[in-house]
Amino acid sequence: MRLSPLIAGTLIKRYKRFLADVVLADGGIVTVHCPNSGSMKGCAVPGSRVLLSRSSNPGRKFPLGWELVEADGFWVGINTGLPNRLVHEAIEDGTVGELQGYAAIRPEVPYGEHSRIDLLLEGPAGRCFVEVKNVTLADRDRALFPDAVTTRGQKHLQELMRVVREGDRGVLFFTVQRGDCASVSPADLIDPEYGRLLRQAVENGVEVLAYRALVTPEEIRLTERLPVVLE
């Protein structure tokens, strides 16, 4: 995924979940939209270098949006609106070999109890429900999810288990939008119930995939599979 030219700045603070104040290169201070509802632990440190996009929507209240932050010497993609598109592209171009062989990919299809699956793959072999998660939290070289308690994420695991019981394929897909991680694990200290349900889901046939993204100011794309460590 190619990125539009981004605007450099320095983070002052993030607040009210969806807002952040940033100092631009010319010294001006702007309020920008933060497209991430998580805690952004480790990715919202005041003084961090950030890169912003400009919306083409003239009616948008905050025309600048936060896209990348520099953390631990790496660019990290914090926009949770991108992973579905990244996974979709990586399936279509063959990067994600585990999800090949389906004739159609449909986004945001209703399923379960008032939920929408991120990607529904359909073909002669059947259906595959893919729930995509954005991962930005890291402890040394291990990526961790979630970065805050997520009852919504817990519900998604239960619904993926239901999908498998009904005879379809269920996949949880961790999109690691940073280049310094070598594996992925549940963040048990943050949300132990999510970790418990993830392990239960795996025991009941839900597949878990994790891919690392190359994140630069010019592009973001999935590059390689990472191991998921549940011990």
N, C-alpha and C positions, 0 to 999 in steps of 0.2 A: 504494500500500500504506500503510494507516494504521498508525501505531505506537502501542503501548500507552504510557501515561505513563512517561517515562524518569526515571531518577535521576541527578542531577548529581554529579560528582566531579572530582578532579584526579589524573592519572596519577603514580604513584611510579615504577614500572618494569614492564616486561613481561619475562617469563622463561619458560624451558621451553616456548616456543612458545605453549602454550595457557593460560597463567596470567598474571595481572597483579595488582599491588597498587595500590589506589586509596584516596585520602582522600576521604571523603564530606563533605557540607556541615556536618555536626555534629561533624567532627573525627575520627570513627571511621575506622579503617583496615580494609579488607576485601580478601580475595583473590577475584578474579572470573575467570570463564571467558573466554578470548579465542578467538572462533570464526574464527580465521585462521591458516593454517599457513605463510604467506609470511614474508618478512623484515619486512614493514610499514615499509620504509624511508621515513622522513619522517613516519610516522604513529604512532610510538611514542616520542615525545620526552618525557622526564620533565618534569612541570609542565604538560602539555597538559590542556585541559578535555576531559572525556569524559562520555558519557551511557550509562547502563546500563539493561538490562531485568531484570525479575525473573521467574524461571521459575515456572510453576504446578505443576511436578513436585516433590512434597514429598521425594522420595528423591534429588534431585540434590545432589551433594556441594558444588558452588558454585552457590547459587541465583541469583546475579547474573551477568549476561552483558554483555560490552562490545559496544556497538552502534555508537556514533559517536565521533569524535574531531575536535577543532578543529585544522585545519592550514592555515597561510597565510590565516587569516581565514575559512575555509569549513568547514562540517561535512562530514566524509568518512565514508561508510559502510564499516565494516571487516568486517562479518559476511559471510563468503563463502557462507553458507547462503541468502542472500536473492536474489542475482542471477537464479537460475533462475525464481523466482516473479515477479520484476520483469519479466523478458522474457515469461514466459507471460501475465501480465496485459496487457502492452503489445501483444502480438499480438492478444489477445482484444478489447481496446478499440479497435483500429485504429491505435494510435500507430506501430507498426512496419509501414509500408505494404509493405515489401519481402517480408514473410512472410505475406501474406494469401492467401486462396483455398484453405485446407486445412480439411477437415471435422473433423479430430481432432488433438489435441495430447496426446502421451503422454510423461511424464517418466521418466527413468532406465531406458531400454530397453537390454538387453544388445546389444552389437554388437562387431565387431572381435575383437581378441585379449584376452579377459577385461576388457573395458571396458564402460561404460554411457554412452550418449549422453544429454546433459542433457535435450534435447527432441527428440522425433521427431514431425514433422508429416506427416500422411497425407491424401490426397484423390484426386480423379479424375486430377489432373495427376501423381501419383506421390508419392514420399517425399522429405522434406527432413530431413537430420540436422543439428541445431543444437548446437554445443559452445559453452557460455557461460563467459566468463572475467570475473572481478572485477578492476577496475583502480583502484588507489588511489595509485600512485606518479606524481608529476608533476615535471617540470622546467620551471619558469616556466608557460607556458600549454599545454604539451604533456603529455598523459598517456602513460605508458610501461608496457609489460608485457613480461616479468614483472619482479617486484621481487627475484627470486632465481632461480638456475638451476633449471629445471623439466624433468626428464626425462619426467615424466608429460605435461606440455604438449607436448613434442616428439613423444611417442607419439600424442597426439590429432591433431596435424597430419598425421602419416603415415596415420592411420586415416581422416581426412577425405579425403585424396587417394585412398585405396582406394575409399571410398564413391563418389566422382565417377567413377573408372575403371569402376565396376560399373554406372553409368548413373543413379545417384541424385543428388540435390542435396546438397552439403555446405556448411555455413555456420559460420564462426567468428564469435562475437558478443562484442564487448568491451563490458562494462557499466561505464561510468565513474561511480563513486559519489562524485563531487565536482563542484562547479559552476564551477571556475575553469579548465577546460581547453577548448581550441578544436580540438584534433586528437589523434590517437593514433598512436604509432609503437612498433615493437619496441625493447626496451631492449637494444640490441646490446652495450653495454659490460658488461652484467650477464650475458647469456646469448646469445653470438653464434650458437650453433647453433640456438637458437629463431628468431632473426631470419632465418637462412639458410633454415630449413625453412618459415617463414611465406612468404617470397618465392617459394620453390619451389612451395608449395601454391597461391598465387595464380596462378602461371604454368600450373598444371595444373587450373585450373577451380574451386578452392575460393573461395567468396565470403567476404569479410570485411566485417562491419558493426560499427559502433561507435555507441553512443548514450550521451548524457550524462543523468545523473539529477539531478533536483531533490532535494536532501537537506536536510531540516529536522528538528527534534525531534518534529514531528508526523507526518510522512509521508516516504516515498521513492517516487519514480515516474520513469520514463523520460520525457524531454521532447523531445529532438531528436537527429537524426543528426549525428555528427561525421565529418570526413574522416579516412581512414587514410593516413598518409604513410609510404611504404616507401623513399624515396630515401635 
